[in-house]
Amino acid sequence: MPQYPPEPFRIKSVEHVGNISRKERERALKAAGYNVFGLRSDQIFIDLLTDSGTGAMSDRQWAAMMRGDESYAGASSYYRLKEAIDKIFGFKFFVPTHQGRAAENILCSQLVTPGVYVPNNMHFDTTQGNILARGGRPENLVIDEAADPSNPHPFKGNMDIEKLEAFIARVGAENIPLGMITITNNAGGGQPVSLENMHQVSEVYHTHGIPFFIDACRFAENAYFIKMREKKYKRRSILEITQETFGLSDGATMSAKKDAIVNIGGFLAMNDEELFQGVSNELILREGFPTYGGLAGRDLDAIAVGLWEGMDEAYLEYRIGQTAYLAACLREVGIPIIEPPGGHAVYIDAGRMFPHIPKEQFPGQALAVELYLEGGIRGVELGSVMFSQVDPESGETRHPPLELVRLAIPRRVYTQAHLDTIADVVARVKKRGKKVRGYRFTYAPKLLRHFTARFEPV
Ligand SMILES: *Cc1c(COP(=O)(O)O)cnc(C)c1O
């Protein structure tokens, strides 16, 4: 039996969940256009759509919220958040934003112009969308091992340094206003990036005069993987690893809804003063004054506490252990998953689970639908629905390498029995085999289409 890590907390408050019948689930799904984003939460038993903003805040975070200072300018909440961000990340400037994509949008407003290129190990959907929306070209340069779901490489989120060098040589450093890396690599399976790799990435970007920004959403989980898997850092604290990581970069975008364990919030940090001035002006136009940035003072206090809680080693051991436990349970019942499991989620390889469904008919979409019908479980497709792109030059559709369904684990929310139930449901879906059909669009918007698209069974 796989080992379940005991929770380093006890439960003080609980939330009721619905568990409707299969007939009702069938009706709900049809009404939602077979898109699980269109379901109501009270139609769901176990919600693994995302780990974003779905975590349980601690008693200390709720207590901190009572201290929230709602002053328009110069609130003490802002200074408490600033102290945490200064100590942990060490950037010269930051602005709060209402979430991660707002930080991306504001950063892109200053740096991305039509025709420029932005390399990354792999862009997350909102980052890709924000770059495309300004006419930029996102480029993914993760190592080849990332596309092989059975390769046990300990840092499958790493950038391919040779590919990065070749890419810069091909498009020209002058056409790259910023270079990024995403830790952990959400779009590629929540896989970590090694500190060695980040040192190399930083050196390549800086040799070419390209500002280096980290998509920092899961920086603490990434640091824990570094501590566990990168020998050199075995005895270093999560804080020390984090400081070394961000010391390599020129700035970061952060969704606090991830490793800061809050329900809303984010920030954009940077060292360049001129950039900060441009960012502040754009922020005032779109989000709010630079000492609150679209959030309430109490939200800033919750983030300030959550950043430290997200870096607590006992918490991280439980957090990463929970993901490993679910992966082990799925493995036991023969489900193909991305190996090794990542930090915040287990990714089922729907392409391998349903080899009879072609990419054009979205095997991941089919699995997401089945999990809901079978057990009221909501996961999310990360495959051709979310990531296929029409190449601007050739007009051809480029499919992502893998057709995945992500089961994201909200922080401090579900118990061992929930995880056991999930593995049971997936096993039952697998037994249906070839009876599971593919899907086609009946409606699809141009950008970030997975959120609002509608489907019908083929
Ligand atoms: C969640 C996420 C974002 C966007 O953050 P939001 O708060 O959802 O806007 C960006 N990058 C990565 C890697 C993410 O996981």
The ligand as a Gaussian input file, in Angstrom:
#p B3LYP/6-31G(d) Opt

LIG

0 1
 C       -2.136000      29.938000     -12.451000
 C       -0.999000      30.225000     -13.277000
 C       -0.872000      31.463000     -13.911000
 C       -1.959000      32.530000     -13.893000
 O       -2.378000      32.895000     -12.624000
 P       -3.882000      33.316000     -12.305000
 O       -3.859000      33.740000     -10.891000
 O       -4.754000      32.131000     -12.558000
 O       -4.249000      34.441000     -13.222000
 C        0.282000      31.680000     -14.626000
 N        1.258000      30.757000     -14.721000
 C        1.157000      29.557000     -14.132000
 C        2.283000      28.573000     -14.237000
 C        0.032000      29.237000     -13.397000
 O       -0.056000      28.046000     -12.818000

